[in-house]
Amino acid sequence: HEPLPPLVLRPGAVAFRVVTVVREPRQRLLSTFRFLQQVFGTNGTKGCWGCCCAGWGLSAALRTTYFRTVRAFPRDAPEGLRAFLQIPGVTGCQTKMVMGRACADPSPIAANES
């Protein structure tokens, strides 16, 4: 879950081969939500794995928002996923990372990035 380094993205960069697997965005968001439910648990936190803290670009405040939102709803409650999708930075992860940004960057995706 690390974004592409600036070296790869600059004009005239040496050719690199990059492989990505792009899933249906709805499936990806549901997978992220369910994964975070496992990481943060429902009966207490299991801690913060590196992939969903520093690697995702989550600040302490945003991590707390993720944690509270994910834990506030039962696993299969659709309103939990809807609340999760309202958190700034949740959507657009794949696009942001291909553009060299952190997955959880709350800045909107610019027209030239999509």
Backbone torsions as a table, in degrees:
resi	resn	phi	psi	omega
1	HIS	NA	28.4	175.9
2	GLU	-93.3	137.6	178.4
3	PRO	-68.9	162.7	176.5
4	LEU	-63.0	138.5	-179.7
5	PRO	-71.0	152.8	-179.7
6	PRO	-55.4	-31.9	179.7
7	LEU	-55.6	-39.5	-178.4
8	VAL	-73.6	-31.1	-171.6
9	LEU	-89.2	-14.5	-175.4
10	ARG	-75.0	148.3	179.0
11	PRO	-60.6	138.5	178.7
12	GLY	78.0	12.2	-179.7
13	ALA	-66.2	151.7	174.5
14	VAL	-58.4	141.2	-177.1
15	ALA	-64.4	131.1	174.6
16	PHE	-121.3	153.5	173.6
17	ARG	-104.0	124.9	-178.2
18	VAL	-124.6	133.5	177.9
19	VAL	-115.8	134.8	175.6
20	THR	-137.1	149.2	175.0
21	VAL	-110.9	117.6	-177.8
22	VAL	-106.5	122.4	178.7
23	ARG	-102.9	167.6	173.6
24	GLU	-55.3	126.1	-176.0
25	PRO	-53.5	-38.2	179.2
26	ARG	-64.5	-39.9	178.2
27	GLN	-65.6	-39.6	-179.6
28	ARG	-64.2	-43.3	-180.0
29	LEU	-66.3	-41.3	177.6
30	LEU	-64.9	-41.4	177.8
31	SER	-60.9	-42.7	178.4
32	THR	-62.4	-46.6	179.6
33	PHE	-58.9	-47.7	-179.1
34	ARG	-66.2	-38.7	177.5
35	PHE	-60.9	-46.3	-179.7
36	LEU	-65.8	-31.1	174.7
37	GLN	-62.6	-37.2	176.4
38	GLN	-69.5	-44.9	-177.1
39	VAL	-64.3	-48.3	-176.1
40	PHE	-85.8	-15.7	177.9
41	GLY	68.2	171.4	177.1
42	THR	-113.9	-14.5	179.0
43	ASN	-119.5	40.6	-178.0
44	GLY	123.0	155.5	-178.2
45	THR	-78.2	143.4	172.8
46	LYS	-96.5	8.5	-179.6
47	GLY	99.2	-167.6	-177.0
48	CYS	-128.3	111.3	178.2
49	TRP	-72.8	152.2	-178.0
50	GLY	-55.2	-32.9	-177.2
51	CYS	-67.9	-25.6	-177.3
52	CYS	-115.2	26.3	174.0
53	CYS	-129.2	-95.3	-177.5
54	ALA	-65.5	-44.0	-176.4
55	GLY	-62.8	-29.1	179.5
56	TRP	-90.3	-8.8	-178.9
57	GLY	80.6	24.7	-179.3
58	LEU	-81.0	122.3	171.3
59	SER	-73.1	167.2	178.6
60	ALA	-59.4	-41.0	-179.2
61	ALA	-66.5	-43.5	-179.6
62	LEU	-68.8	-37.3	177.1
63	ARG	-61.0	-40.0	177.8
64	THR	-63.8	-40.7	177.6
65	THR	-62.9	-45.7	176.6
66	TYR	-57.2	-50.6	-176.5
67	PHE	-56.5	-51.3	-177.5
68	ARG	-64.7	-40.1	-178.4
69	THR	-68.3	-45.7	-178.1
70	VAL	-64.4	-37.2	-177.2
71	ARG	-82.8	-12.8	-174.1
72	ALA	-76.5	-13.8	-173.5
73	PHE	-130.0	149.3	173.4
74	PRO	-62.0	159.6	-174.5
75	ARG	-50.9	-46.7	-174.0
76	ASP	-99.9	17.2	-179.8
77	ALA	-80.7	115.2	-178.3
78	PRO	-60.7	-28.9	179.4
79	GLU	-67.0	-24.0	175.7
80	GLY	-66.8	-45.4	177.9
81	LEU	-65.2	-40.5	178.0
82	ARG	-61.0	-42.6	178.2
83	ALA	-64.7	-40.2	178.8
84	PHE	-61.1	-41.8	-178.3
85	LEU	-67.1	-16.8	179.0
86	GLN	-83.7	-10.1	-179.6
87	ILE	-72.6	128.8	178.4
88	PRO	-57.0	130.7	177.1
89	GLY	98.0	-10.2	-178.0
90	VAL	-69.9	-44.6	-176.8
91	THR	-85.8	154.5	176.0
92	GLY	83.6	16.1	-176.1
93	CYS	-55.4	-49.6	-176.4
94	GLN	-60.7	-45.3	179.6
95	THR	-62.1	-45.6	-178.9
96	LYS	-61.1	-42.5	-176.8
97	MET	-69.8	-36.4	176.2
98	VAL	-64.8	-29.9	179.0
99	MET	-86.3	3.9	176.6
100	GLY	89.1	12.3	179.9
101	ARG	-102.5	161.9	176.2
102	ALA	-70.5	146.7	-179.5
103	CYS	-54.5	-44.2	-174.9
104	ALA	-90.5	12.3	178.2
105	ASP	-55.7	119.2	-176.8
106	PRO	-76.4	-6.9	178.3
107	SER	-67.3	138.7	178.5
108	PRO	-64.0	155.4	177.4
109	ILE	-75.7	127.5	179.9
110	ALA	-77.7	157.9	-178.9
111	ALA	-57.2	-36.3	-178.5
112	ASN	-77.3	-3.5	178.2
113	GLU	-99.0	-14.6	-175.3
114	SER	-96.2	NA	NA
